[in-house]
Amino acid sequence: MVLVLDVLPWEPSDWPKAFATSPWMSTTAFVIFRGIVAIALVGHAVAHFLTFWPQEDWFYFIYFSRWVTALEVLEEILHFATVFWGSRRLRISDTSQSIPVLVKVVIVLFSMVLPSSILSAILYYAFAPSFPPPVPYVSLFVHGGDVLLLNVSFFASRFPYTFGKFVWVAVLAWSFAIWTVIHFFAKIGRDDRDPCGPELPLNECPIYGELDWRDPLKTGILLGLATLLAPPVLGGLYAGLTYLRDRCDPRAKELRERQLLAPYLKEEGVDDAPEKLSRPCLACGCS
């Protein structure tokens, strides 16, 4: 399994354009927009934590949706920092520049949480006893509102989600599957606010009733579907959505070409003139 950390079809040195530009708004407006999205997601995640931590203590982190929420907090903070940093480097032309470590971390996190937030919301409502579940507003937001905001930010950006990035969803899914096994054999159980019935002590309660390793066949099938089928399906979904989004964004191709044509632009004494790129001869690299 190849761990994809690229910004294709952008050049590595073009990462500021891939992260800090938008098809629909100016760079300054996009930085502000990313800040608003980050504040909304992080604020709701903190509110959710403060609501449930006093009741659940460290059991708060045994659930998959809480893993996704925690990753979203880290991703949103670093994503905003990357967009802001990239906005300051847009006019710096250095074709030898590689992708910085911070940008690679954001690629991993965003590639992971964007599809995983959908998977988390689907599982949450599928296993809920009623719809909508009788839970506080912050719970509904971190199991649906986050999906909406993450996808709005995706469509407003030029983040390149290629199919190979589904491996990061698989990494998260397999990590949680391993955690369910550890949780079962270590007899960690659940907090006393959420018992699993009179037939089992709290320390033997599974994380989710549907993922109970006392029934290994059923649990193995469910986790197999979640870890083997869901990641490539979601990766294919976002690769397709990226293709459709970019079809509506002809400006992106021009921005990518400008880096490759920078030497020819300098020979003609052009600093930053997009209209030059439409000349057939220049686009072919001839003089």
Buried (B, 14 or more C-beta within 10 A) or exposed (E): EEEBBBBEEBBBBBBBBBBBBBBEEEBEEBBEBBBEBBEBBBEBBEBBBEBBEEEBEEBBBBBBBBBBBBBBBBBBBBBBBBBBBBBEBBEEBEEEBEBBEEBBBBBBBBBBBBBBBBBBBEBBBEEEEEEEBEEEEBBBBBBBBBBEBBBEBBBBBBBBBBBBBBBBBBBBBBEBBEBBEEBBEEEBBBBEEEEBEEEBEBEBBBBBEEBBBEEEEEBEEBBEEBBEEBBBBBBEBBBEBBEEBBEEBEEBEBBBBBBEBBEBBEEEEBEEEEEBBEEEEBBEEEE
